[in-house]
Each structure stands twice: as structure tokens, then as C-alpha cells.
Amino acid sequence: MNQSMEFHNSEEVGEMMSRCQNDTGTIQSAISENIGQLTRSPIEILSVLGFITWFSVQNDLTGILIFLFLGMPVFLLPIFALGGRLKKYAKKTMQQIGNVMVRMQETLSCVRLVKAYNMENYEKDRFDDSNNRFFKLTMKSKRYELLLAPMTEAAAICFAVIFLIYSVIEGVTFDKIAAL
């Protein structure tokens, strides 16, 4: 309500309603589901990286340390790219929810005009089109979301296999690898 009239004239009521409802729900669920992981993960990552660095320096395994720090980002790039696409489609999905809400709000608030001009089929087609676009975007978003976990696991397995091969070539014994 604190926005200017220019803002209210340029924004659709349904889109603002949708944004308030869906953005608030998304933020609430993200915070409640991920707050523990958001605080725990950076500490775990830093601890593991610190231990690997310390152990590698103590046991003269700097070649493996360099391999880990240079090789890991190469395997993580496709995962980050997929995450970027997921974020893009999630944003488009949220916008499309706004469009669906706009169509619904326009049709329901102006139902007398729609009926007076016999535009029921036209409005139904507009709503169906908007709803179908929302469905397609949701399916693309879910497709990327479902690919993320298997892709992460595949990257981890590939990296582990290459790391083990590199370690054997460098002559690192299994007890040193297991300690990592």
C-alpha cells in the first residue's frame, strides 16, 4: 500500500496478490526446511577442506591436494549450471502464477461485462492458455529439480574414481586415501 499510484496502475492486482501469497509461502518454507542445513553446511565444508589440507601437507600429498582443488570445480560446473536453470524456471513459474491469478481476478471481478458481451469462451481460452503455460513451466522446473540429485551423485562417483586412479598412479597407499 505504500507504493505510488504509478506503481499500482502499472501492476496487475492478481499478480500482486499472487506475489504476496506465493513469495511469502516460498520464503517461509525455505527458511523452516533449510535453516539447520544453511548453518551446518558451510561449517562442515570448511572443516573438511581444512582437514584435507592439513592431512595432505602432513603426509606430503600436495599433488593430490592440488588435484582435489583443481578437479572438483570441473565436476561441479554442470551441477551449478543445472541449478541456475532450475532457478530461472522457478522464477518464470512464479511469474506465471501471477498471470493465472490476474486472469482469474479479471474474469471474476468483471463477470457481468464478460456475460453481457458473451465473452465467456474468450475468457475461458485466455485462462486455459495461461494455466497451460504455468503447467509447462512447472514441469520443466520439476524436471531440472529431479535431475539435480542423480547428477550430483554421478559427478561424485566420477570424481572419486578419477581420484582413486590418480592416487594409484602417484603411489599413494590405501591407508592414506582412507584417512582422507
LUMDO-405214 format. One record per atom (N, C-alpha, C): x, y, z; atom name; residue number from 1; residue in one letter. Coordinates in nm, 2 decimals. Atoms other than C-alpha are relative to their C-alpha. Last residue first. Example, Ala and Ser with C-alpha at 12.3 -4.5 7.8 and 13.67 -1.06 7.14 Angstrom:
BEGIN
x|y|z|name|resi|resn
-0.09|-0.11|0.00|N|2|S
1.37|-0.11|0.71|CA|2|S
-0.08|0.11|0.08|C|2|S
0.09|-0.12|0.00|N|1|A
1.23|-0.45|0.78|CA|1|A
0.09|0.12|0.00|C|1|A
//
This chain:
BEGIN
x|y|z|name|resi|resn
0.06|-0.12|0.06|N|180|L
4.12|-3.86|0.37|CA|180|L
-0.15|-0.01|0.01|C|180|L
0.00|-0.11|-0.10|N|179|A
4.23|-4.13|0.61|CA|179|A
-0.06|0.13|-0.05|C|179|A
0.12|0.02|-0.09|N|178|A
4.11|-4.39|0.36|CA|178|A
0.00|0.10|0.11|C|178|A
0.12|-0.04|0.07|N|177|I
4.35|-4.25|0.10|CA|177|I
-0.12|-0.01|0.09|C|177|I
0.00|-0.14|0.00|N|176|K
4.64|-4.27|0.34|CA|176|K
-0.12|0.06|-0.07|C|176|K
0.02|-0.05|-0.14|N|175|D
4.56|-4.63|0.43|CA|175|D
0.00|0.15|0.00|C|175|D
0.14|-0.01|-0.03|N|174|F
4.52|-4.71|0.06|CA|174|F
-0.03|0.05|0.14|C|174|F
0.05|0.12|-0.05|N|173|T
4.88|-4.62|-0.03|CA|173|T
-0.15|0.02|0.05|C|173|T
0.05|-0.03|-0.14|N|172|V
4.96|-4.33|-0.25|CA|172|V
-0.06|-0.13|0.05|C|172|V
-0.05|0.09|-0.10|N|171|G
5.17|-4.44|-0.55|CA|171|G
-0.04|0.02|0.14|C|171|G
-0.09|-0.07|-0.08|N|170|E
5.10|-4.14|-0.77|CA|170|E
0.07|-0.09|0.11|C|170|E
-0.11|-0.04|0.09|N|169|I
4.94|-4.37|-1.03|CA|169|I
0.11|0.07|0.08|C|169|I
-0.08|0.13|0.03|N|168|V
4.73|-4.53|-0.75|CA|168|V
0.12|0.04|-0.09|C|168|V
-0.07|0.04|-0.12|N|167|S
4.62|-4.18|-0.63|CA|167|S
0.08|-0.12|-0.02|C|167|S
-0.11|-0.09|-0.02|N|166|Y
4.53|-4.07|-0.98|CA|166|Y
0.08|-0.03|0.12|C|166|Y
-0.09|0.04|0.11|N|165|I
4.31|-4.38|-1.03|CA|165|I
0.13|0.09|0.01|C|165|I
-0.07|0.13|-0.04|N|164|L
4.15|-4.32|-0.69|CA|164|L
0.10|-0.04|-0.11|C|164|L
-0.09|-0.03|-0.11|N|163|F
4.08|-3.95|-0.78|CA|163|F
0.07|-0.13|0.05|C|163|F
-0.12|-0.06|0.06|N|162|I
3.94|-4.05|-1.12|CA|162|I
0.10|0.03|0.11|C|162|I
-0.07|0.09|0.08|N|161|V
3.70|-4.29|-0.95|CA|161|V
0.13|0.06|-0.06|C|161|V
-0.06|0.10|-0.09|N|160|A
3.60|-4.05|-0.68|CA|160|A
0.08|-0.10|-0.08|C|160|A
-0.12|-0.06|-0.07|N|159|F
3.54|-3.77|-0.93|CA|159|F
0.07|-0.10|0.09|C|159|F
-0.10|-0.03|0.10|N|158|C
3.32|-3.99|-1.14|CA|158|C
0.12|0.06|0.06|C|158|C
-0.05|0.13|0.03|N|157|I
3.12|-4.11|-0.84|CA|157|I
0.12|0.02|-0.10|C|157|I
-0.07|0.04|-0.12|N|156|A
3.07|-3.75|-0.71|CA|156|A
0.07|-0.14|-0.03|C|156|A
-0.12|-0.08|0.00|N|155|A
2.96|-3.63|-1.06|CA|155|A
0.09|-0.05|0.12|C|155|A
-0.09|0.05|0.11|N|154|A
2.72|-3.92|-1.08|CA|154|A
0.13|0.08|0.00|C|154|A
-0.06|0.13|-0.03|N|153|E
2.58|-3.84|-0.74|CA|153|E
0.09|-0.05|-0.11|C|153|E
-0.09|-0.02|-0.11|N|152|T
2.53|-3.47|-0.82|CA|152|T
0.07|-0.13|0.04|C|152|T
-0.12|-0.06|0.06|N|151|M
2.37|-3.56|-1.15|CA|151|M
0.11|0.03|0.11|C|151|M
-0.08|0.10|0.07|N|150|P
2.13|-3.80|-0.98|CA|150|P
0.13|0.06|-0.06|C|150|P
-0.06|0.10|-0.09|N|149|A
2.03|-3.53|-0.72|CA|149|A
0.08|-0.11|-0.08|C|149|A
-0.11|-0.06|-0.08|N|148|L
1.99|-3.24|-0.97|CA|148|L
0.06|-0.11|0.09|C|148|L
-0.13|0.03|0.06|N|147|L
1.79|-3.42|-1.24|CA|147|L
0.11|0.03|0.09|C|147|L
-0.02|0.15|-0.01|N|146|L
1.47|-3.42|-1.03|CA|146|L
0.13|-0.05|-0.06|C|146|L
-0.01|0.03|-0.14|N|145|E
1.49|-3.04|-0.99|CA|145|E
0.03|-0.15|0.02|C|145|E
-0.13|-0.04|-0.04|N|144|Y
1.55|-2.99|-1.36|CA|144|Y
0.03|-0.04|0.15|C|144|Y
-0.09|0.09|0.07|N|143|R
1.24|-3.20|-1.44|CA|143|R
0.15|0.04|0.04|C|143|R
0.00|0.13|-0.07|N|142|K
1.04|-3.02|-1.17|CA|142|K
0.10|-0.09|-0.07|C|142|K
-0.06|-0.02|-0.13|N|141|S
1.12|-2.68|-1.32|CA|141|S
0.02|-0.13|0.07|C|141|S
-0.14|-0.02|0.03|N|140|K
1.03|-2.80|-1.67|CA|140|K
0.08|0.02|0.13|C|140|K
-0.06|0.13|0.04|N|139|M
0.70|-2.95|-1.54|CA|139|M
0.15|0.02|-0.03|C|139|M
-0.01|0.08|-0.12|N|138|T
0.62|-2.62|-1.36|CA|138|T
0.06|-0.14|-0.03|C|138|T
-0.11|-0.05|-0.08|N|137|L
0.69|-2.42|-1.67|CA|137|L
0.02|-0.08|0.13|C|137|L
-0.12|0.04|0.07|N|136|K
0.46|-2.65|-1.87|CA|136|K
0.12|0.05|0.07|C|136|K
-0.02|0.14|-0.01|N|135|F
0.18|-2.62|-1.61|CA|135|F
0.13|-0.04|-0.07|C|135|F
-0.05|0.02|-0.14|N|134|F
0.21|-2.24|-1.59|CA|134|F
0.03|-0.15|0.02|C|134|F
-0.14|-0.05|-0.01|N|133|R
0.19|-2.21|-1.97|CA|133|R
0.06|-0.03|0.14|C|133|R
-0.09|0.10|0.07|N|132|N
-0.12|-2.44|-1.96|CA|132|N
0.15|0.04|0.00|C|132|N
-0.02|0.11|-0.08|N|131|N
-0.28|-2.21|-1.70|CA|131|N
0.09|-0.11|-0.06|C|131|N
-0.08|-0.04|-0.11|N|130|S
-0.23|-1.90|-1.90|CA|130|S
0.03|-0.12|0.09|C|130|S
-0.13|-0.02|0.05|N|129|D
-0.37|-2.07|-2.21|CA|129|D
0.10|0.04|0.11|C|129|D
-0.06|0.13|0.04|N|128|D
-0.67|-2.21|-2.02|CA|128|D
0.14|0.02|-0.05|C|128|D
-0.03|0.06|-0.12|N|127|F
-0.74|-1.86|-1.87|CA|127|F
0.07|-0.14|-0.02|C|127|F
-0.11|-0.07|-0.06|N|126|R
-0.73|-1.70|-2.21|CA|126|R
0.05|-0.06|0.13|C|126|R
-0.12|0.03|0.08|N|125|D
-0.95|-1.97|-2.36|CA|125|D
0.13|0.07|0.06|C|125|D
-0.04|0.13|-0.04|N|124|K
-1.20|-1.93|-2.07|CA|124|K
0.13|-0.04|-0.08|C|124|K
-0.07|0.00|-0.14|N|123|E
-1.20|-1.56|-2.12|CA|123|E
0.04|-0.13|0.04|C|123|E
-0.12|-0.07|0.02|N|122|Y
-1.28|-1.60|-2.50|CA|122|Y
0.08|0.01|0.14|C|122|Y
-0.09|0.09|0.07|N|121|N
-1.54|-1.87|-2.43|CA|121|N
0.14|0.07|-0.02|C|121|N
-0.04|0.11|-0.08|N|120|E
-1.72|-1.65|-2.18|CA|120|E
0.11|-0.09|-0.06|C|120|E
-0.15|0.03|0.01|N|119|M
-1.71|-1.34|-2.39|CA|119|M
0.04|-0.11|0.08|C|119|M
-0.01|0.14|0.04|N|118|N
-2.09|-1.30|-2.45|CA|118|N
0.15|-0.04|-0.03|C|118|N
-0.06|0.00|0.14|N|117|Y
-2.07|-0.92|-2.43|CA|117|Y
0.02|-0.14|-0.05|C|117|Y
0.07|-0.09|0.08|N|116|A
-2.30|-0.91|-2.12|CA|116|A
0.04|0.00|-0.15|C|116|A
0.13|0.06|0.04|N|115|K
-2.15|-1.23|-1.98|CA|115|K
-0.08|0.10|-0.09|C|115|K
-0.03|0.12|0.08|N|114|V
-1.80|-1.09|-1.98|CA|114|V
-0.13|-0.06|-0.05|C|114|V
-0.04|-0.05|0.13|N|113|L
-1.92|-0.75|-1.85|CA|113|L
0.02|-0.12|-0.10|C|113|L
0.12|-0.06|0.06|N|112|R
-2.11|-0.91|-1.56|CA|112|R
0.03|0.05|-0.15|C|112|R
0.08|0.10|0.06|N|111|V
-1.81|-1.13|-1.48|CA|111|V
-0.13|0.05|-0.07|C|111|V
0.07|-0.06|0.11|N|110|C
-1.58|-0.84|-1.44|CA|110|C
-0.10|-0.10|-0.06|C|110|C
0.05|-0.14|-0.04|N|109|S
-1.44|-0.92|-1.10|CA|109|S
-0.08|0.07|-0.11|C|109|S
0.10|0.01|-0.11|N|108|L
-1.43|-1.30|-1.17|CA|108|L
-0.05|0.14|0.04|C|108|L
0.13|0.07|0.04|N|107|T
-1.27|-1.27|-1.51|CA|107|T
-0.10|0.01|0.11|C|107|T
0.07|-0.08|0.10|N|106|E
-1.01|-1.01|-1.41|CA|106|E
-0.13|-0.06|-0.04|C|106|E
0.05|-0.12|-0.06|N|105|Q
-0.92|-1.19|-1.09|CA|105|Q
-0.08|0.08|-0.10|C|105|Q
0.11|0.04|-0.08|N|104|M
-0.88|-1.53|-1.27|CA|104|M
-0.07|0.13|0.07|C|104|M
0.11|0.04|0.09|N|103|R
-0.67|-1.38|-1.55|CA|103|R
-0.13|-0.04|0.09|C|103|R
0.06|-0.12|0.07|N|102|V
-0.46|-1.19|-1.30|CA|102|V
-0.12|-0.04|-0.08|C|102|V
0.08|-0.07|-0.10|N|101|M
-0.42|-1.51|-1.08|CA|101|M
-0.06|0.13|-0.06|C|101|M
0.12|0.08|-0.02|N|100|V
-0.30|-1.71|-1.38|CA|100|V
-0.09|0.08|0.10|C|100|V
0.09|-0.02|0.12|N|99|N
-0.06|-1.43|-1.47|CA|99|N
-0.13|-0.08|0.01|C|99|N
0.06|-0.14|0.00|N|98|G
0.08|-1.42|-1.12|CA|98|G
-0.09|0.02|-0.11|C|98|G
0.10|0.01|-0.11|N|97|I
0.13|-1.80|-1.12|CA|97|I
-0.07|0.14|0.01|C|97|I
0.12|0.05|0.07|N|96|Q
0.32|-1.73|-1.45|CA|96|Q
-0.12|-0.03|0.10|C|96|Q
0.06|-0.11|0.08|N|95|Q
0.56|-1.50|-1.27|CA|95|Q
-0.13|-0.06|-0.06|C|95|Q
0.06|-0.10|-0.10|N|94|M
0.63|-1.77|-1.00|CA|94|M
-0.07|0.11|-0.08|C|94|M
0.12|0.07|-0.05|N|93|T
0.69|-2.03|-1.28|CA|93|T
-0.08|0.10|0.10|C|93|T
0.10|-0.01|0.10|N|92|K
0.93|-1.79|-1.45|CA|92|K
-0.13|-0.06|0.05|C|92|K
0.04|-0.14|0.01|N|91|K
1.13|-1.76|-1.13|CA|91|K
-0.11|0.02|-0.10|C|91|K
0.08|-0.02|-0.12|N|90|A
1.13|-2.14|-1.08|CA|90|A
-0.05|0.15|0.00|C|90|A
0.14|0.05|0.03|N|89|Y
1.24|-2.17|-1.44|CA|89|Y
-0.09|0.01|0.13|C|89|Y
0.07|-0.07|0.11|N|88|K
1.54|-1.95|-1.39|CA|88|K
-0.14|-0.04|-0.02|C|88|K
0.04|-0.14|-0.06|N|87|K
1.63|-2.10|-1.05|CA|87|K
-0.07|0.08|-0.10|C|87|K
0.11|0.02|-0.09|N|86|L
1.63|-2.45|-1.21|CA|86|L
-0.05|0.13|0.06|C|86|L
0.12|0.02|0.08|N|85|R
1.84|-2.33|-1.49|CA|85|R
-0.12|-0.02|0.08|C|85|R
0.04|-0.13|0.06|N|84|G
2.09|-2.19|-1.25|CA|84|G
-0.12|-0.01|-0.09|C|84|G
0.07|-0.08|-0.11|N|83|G
2.09|-2.52|-1.05|CA|83|G
-0.04|0.14|-0.05|C|83|G
0.14|0.06|-0.02|N|82|L
2.16|-2.71|-1.37|CA|82|L
-0.07|0.08|0.10|C|82|L
0.07|-0.04|0.12|N|81|A
2.46|-2.48|-1.45|CA|81|A
-0.15|-0.05|0.02|C|81|A
0.03|-0.14|-0.01|N|80|F
2.59|-2.53|-1.09|CA|80|F
-0.09|0.05|-0.12|C|80|F
0.10|0.00|-0.10|N|79|I
2.56|-2.91|-1.13|CA|79|I
-0.04|0.15|0.03|C|79|I
0.13|0.04|0.05|N|78|P
2.74|-2.89|-1.46|CA|78|P
-0.11|0.01|0.10|C|78|P
0.06|-0.09|0.10|N|77|L
3.02|-2.69|-1.31|CA|77|L
-0.13|-0.04|-0.05|C|77|L
0.11|-0.07|-0.06|N|76|L
3.07|-2.92|-1.00|CA|76|L
-0.06|0.10|-0.10|C|76|L
0.11|0.09|-0.02|N|75|F
3.29|-3.17|-1.18|CA|75|F
-0.13|0.07|0.05|C|75|F
0.04|0.05|0.14|N|74|V
3.53|-2.91|-1.31|CA|74|V
-0.12|-0.09|0.01|C|74|V
0.09|-0.10|0.07|N|73|P
3.52|-2.74|-0.96|CA|73|P
-0.04|-0.05|-0.14|C|73|P
0.13|0.00|-0.05|N|72|M
3.65|-3.07|-0.80|CA|72|M
-0.09|0.11|-0.07|C|72|M
0.09|0.09|0.07|N|71|G
3.95|-3.11|-1.03|CA|71|G
-0.15|0.01|0.05|C|71|G
0.02|-0.03|0.14|N|70|L
4.15|-2.81|-0.93|CA|70|L
-0.10|-0.09|-0.07|C|70|L
0.05|-0.14|0.01|N|69|F
4.12|-2.83|-0.55|CA|69|F
-0.02|0.04|-0.15|C|69|F
0.13|-0.02|-0.06|N|68|L
4.14|-3.21|-0.55|CA|68|L
-0.06|0.14|-0.02|C|68|L
0.10|0.07|0.08|N|67|F
4.43|-3.24|-0.79|CA|67|F
-0.14|0.02|0.05|C|67|F
0.02|-0.09|0.12|N|66|I
4.62|-2.97|-0.60|CA|66|I
-0.10|-0.06|-0.09|C|66|I
0.07|-0.12|-0.04|N|65|L
4.57|-3.17|-0.28|CA|65|L
-0.03|0.09|-0.11|C|65|L
0.14|0.04|-0.02|N|64|I
4.67|-3.49|-0.45|CA|64|I
-0.09|0.12|0.04|C|64|I
0.05|0.03|0.14|N|63|G
4.99|-3.34|-0.57|CA|63|G
-0.15|-0.03|0.01|C|63|G
0.04|-0.12|0.06|N|62|T
5.05|-3.19|-0.22|CA|62|T
-0.06|-0.02|-0.14|C|62|T
0.09|0.03|0.11|N|61|L
5.05|-3.53|-0.06|CA|61|L
-0.05|0.12|-0.07|C|61|L
-0.07|-0.03|0.13|N|60|D
5.35|-3.49|0.17|CA|60|D
-0.08|-0.04|-0.12|C|60|D
-0.04|0.13|0.07|N|59|N
5.18|-3.66|0.46|CA|59|N
0.07|0.02|-0.13|C|59|N
-0.07|0.08|-0.10|N|58|Q
5.15|-3.35|0.69|CA|58|Q
0.06|-0.13|-0.07|C|58|Q
-0.13|-0.07|-0.03|N|57|V
5.06|-3.12|0.39|CA|57|V
0.08|-0.09|0.10|C|57|V
-0.08|0.01|0.12|N|56|S
4.79|-3.36|0.27|CA|56|S
0.14|0.06|0.02|C|56|S
-0.05|0.14|0.02|N|55|F
4.65|-3.41|0.62|CA|55|F
0.09|-0.01|-0.12|C|55|F
-0.10|0.03|-0.11|N|54|W
4.63|-3.03|0.69|CA|54|W
0.06|-0.14|-0.02|C|54|W
-0.12|-0.08|0.02|N|53|T
4.47|-2.96|0.35|CA|53|T
0.10|-0.03|0.10|C|53|T
-0.07|0.05|0.11|N|52|I
4.22|-3.24|0.39|CA|52|I
0.13|0.07|-0.03|C|52|I
-0.07|0.12|-0.03|N|51|F
4.14|-3.13|0.74|CA|51|F
0.07|-0.06|-0.12|C|51|F
-0.11|-0.02|-0.09|N|50|G
4.08|-2.77|0.64|CA|50|G
0.07|-0.13|0.04|C|50|G
-0.11|-0.06|0.08|N|49|L
3.87|-2.87|0.34|CA|49|L
0.12|0.03|0.09|C|49|L
-0.06|0.11|0.08|N|48|V
3.66|-3.10|0.57|CA|48|V
0.11|0.06|-0.09|C|48|V
-0.07|0.10|-0.09|N|47|S
3.61|-2.83|0.84|CA|47|S
0.07|-0.11|-0.09|C|47|S
-0.13|-0.06|-0.04|N|46|L
3.53|-2.56|0.58|CA|46|L
0.08|-0.10|0.09|C|46|L
-0.09|-0.02|0.12|N|45|I
3.27|-2.78|0.42|CA|45|I
0.13|0.05|0.04|C|45|I
-0.05|0.13|0.04|N|44|E
3.12|-2.89|0.75|CA|44|E
0.09|0.01|-0.11|C|44|E
-0.09|0.05|-0.11|N|43|I
3.09|-2.53|0.88|CA|43|I
0.06|-0.13|-0.04|C|43|I
-0.13|-0.08|0.01|N|42|P
2.94|-2.41|0.55|CA|42|P
0.10|-0.05|0.10|C|42|P
-0.08|0.04|0.12|N|41|S
2.68|-2.70|0.57|CA|41|S
0.13|0.08|-0.02|C|41|S
-0.09|0.12|-0.02|N|40|R
2.56|-2.66|0.93|CA|40|R
0.09|-0.02|-0.12|C|40|R
-0.10|-0.03|-0.10|N|39|T
2.41|-2.31|0.92|CA|39|T
0.10|-0.11|0.01|C|39|T
-0.07|-0.13|0.03|N|38|L
2.22|-2.34|0.60|CA|38|L
0.11|0.03|0.10|C|38|L
-0.10|0.04|0.10|N|37|Q
2.13|-2.71|0.68|CA|37|Q
0.08|0.13|-0.04|C|37|Q
-0.10|0.08|-0.06|N|36|G
1.96|-2.61|1.00|CA|36|G
0.11|-0.03|-0.10|C|36|G
-0.08|-0.08|-0.09|N|35|I
1.77|-2.33|0.84|CA|35|I
0.11|-0.08|0.06|C|35|I
-0.14|-0.01|0.03|N|34|N
1.66|-2.53|0.54|CA|34|N
0.09|0.07|0.10|C|34|N
-0.06|0.13|0.04|N|33|E
1.31|-2.65|0.60|CA|33|E
0.15|0.00|-0.01|C|33|E
0.03|0.11|-0.10|N|32|S
1.18|-2.36|0.80|CA|32|S
0.06|-0.13|-0.03|C|32|S
-0.06|-0.02|-0.13|N|31|I
1.35|-2.10|0.60|CA|31|I
-0.02|-0.11|0.09|C|31|I
-0.15|0.01|0.02|N|30|A
1.26|-2.24|0.26|CA|30|A
0.07|0.02|0.13|C|30|A
-0.04|0.14|0.01|N|29|S
0.90|-2.30|0.37|CA|29|S
0.15|-0.02|-0.02|C|29|S
0.03|0.07|-0.13|N|28|Q
0.85|-1.94|0.49|CA|28|Q
0.05|-0.15|0.00|C|28|Q
-0.11|-0.04|-0.10|N|27|I
1.03|-1.79|0.19|CA|27|I
-0.02|-0.07|0.13|C|27|I
-0.13|0.06|0.04|N|26|T
0.81|-1.99|-0.05|CA|26|T
0.11|0.04|0.10|C|26|T
0.00|0.15|-0.03|N|25|G
0.49|-1.91|0.14|CA|25|G
0.13|-0.06|-0.04|C|25|G
0.00|0.01|-0.15|N|24|T
0.57|-1.53|0.15|CA|24|T
0.00|-0.15|0.03|C|24|T
-0.14|-0.03|-0.05|N|23|D
0.66|-1.54|-0.22|CA|23|D
0.01|-0.02|0.15|C|23|D
-0.10|0.10|0.04|N|22|N
0.34|-1.72|-0.31|CA|22|N
0.14|0.03|0.05|C|22|N
0.04|0.13|-0.05|N|21|Q
0.08|-1.51|-0.12|CA|21|Q
0.11|-0.10|-0.03|C|21|Q
0.01|0.00|-0.15|N|20|C
0.23|-1.17|-0.17|CA|20|C
-0.02|-0.14|0.05|C|20|C
-0.13|-0.02|-0.05|N|19|R
0.33|-1.24|-0.53|CA|19|R
0.00|0.00|0.15|C|19|R
-0.08|0.13|0.01|N|18|S
0.00|-1.39|-0.61|CA|18|S
0.14|0.02|0.06|C|18|S
0.06|0.10|-0.09|N|17|M
-0.19|-1.09|-0.48|CA|17|M
0.08|-0.13|0.00|C|17|M
-0.04|-0.04|-0.14|N|16|M
0.04|-0.85|-0.66|CA|16|M
-0.05|-0.10|0.10|C|16|M
-0.15|0.03|-0.01|N|15|E
0.00|-1.05|-0.98|CA|15|E
0.05|0.04|0.13|C|15|E
-0.02|0.15|-0.02|N|14|G
-0.38|-1.06|-0.94|CA|14|G
0.15|-0.03|0.02|C|14|G
0.04|0.03|-0.14|N|13|V
-0.39|-0.68|-0.89|CA|13|V
0.02|-0.15|0.03|C|13|V
0.13|0.07|0.00|N|12|E
-0.19|-0.62|-1.21|CA|12|E
-0.03|-0.04|0.15|C|12|E
0.00|0.14|-0.04|N|11|E
0.10|-0.37|-1.18|CA|11|E
-0.15|-0.05|0.01|C|11|E
-0.08|0.08|0.09|N|10|S
0.13|-0.05|-1.38|CA|10|S
0.00|-0.15|0.03|C|10|S
0.06|0.00|0.13|N|9|N
-0.15|0.15|-1.22|CA|9|N
0.07|-0.10|-0.10|C|9|N
0.12|0.08|0.00|N|8|H
-0.04|0.04|-0.87|CA|8|H
-0.07|0.00|-0.13|C|8|H
-0.02|0.14|-0.02|N|7|F
0.31|0.15|-0.94|CA|7|F
-0.13|-0.08|0.00|C|7|F
-0.06|0.05|0.12|N|6|E
0.21|0.48|-1.08|CA|6|E
0.03|-0.14|0.01|C|6|E
0.11|0.04|0.09|N|5|M
-0.02|0.53|-0.78|CA|5|M
0.05|-0.05|-0.13|C|5|M
0.07|-0.12|0.07|N|4|S
0.29|0.52|-0.56|CA|4|S
-0.11|-0.05|-0.09|C|4|S
-0.05|-0.03|0.13|N|3|Q
0.37|0.23|-0.33|CA|3|Q
-0.07|0.12|-0.06|C|3|Q
-0.09|-0.12|0.00|N|2|N
0.30|0.23|0.04|CA|2|N
0.06|0.04|-0.13|C|2|N
0.08|-0.12|0.00|N|1|M
0.00|0.00|0.00|CA|1|M
0.09|0.13|0.00|C|1|M
//
